[in-house]
Amino acid sequence: MKFAPIIDPAVRKPAPKPVRVDLRKVFGIGTTLWAMALVAALIVTLFDDRAESMVIMCASGVIIGLLMLVWEHFDRWDYRRLGQ
């Protein structure tokens, strides 16, 4: 019966364990792409005065990506420390 887990929690299947993912690769690739876009935006800014918002957006992406790499470093450090 589909409603049995709602009515009786004892018949629920156990939840799967969370998968630990290496976010350094994800954040590193994303930050690299934002950095490449920043270089392209800077080149476009040389020819067009109205393209400053692209530079600000790409620089923000690079800064956020670097902050996420720092966060991931400390999160992984805590995870390893608590696992011992």
DAJOGI-V44886 format. One record per residue. N is the residue number from 1. PSI is psi in whole degrees, 0 to 359 (NA if undefined). Layout:
((N;PSI) (N;PSI))
//
This chain:
((1;135) (2;334) (3;357) (4;317) (5;333) (6;318) (7;315) (8;101) (9;344) (10;338) (11;2) (12;148) (13;149) (14;145) (15;143) (16;153) (17;146) (18;145) (19;131) (20;121) (21;143) (22;99) (23;349) (24;320) (25;316) (26;309) (27;325) (28;316) (29;316) (30;317) (31;322) (32;318) (33;320) (34;323) (35;320) (36;321) (37;326) (38;317) (39;317) (40;321) (41;323) (42;323) (43;318) (44;325) (45;332) (46;330) (47;344) (48;123) (49;339) (50;8) (51;16) (52;329) (53;329) (54;320) (55;317) (56;317) (57;315) (58;322) (59;322) (60;320) (61;320) (62;316) (63;315) (64;320) (65;319) (66;320) (67;323) (68;326) (69;321) (70;315) (71;317) (72;324) (73;312) (74;327) (75;317) (76;323) (77;315) (78;319) (79;315) (80;320) (81;319) (82;338) (83;348) (84;NA))
//
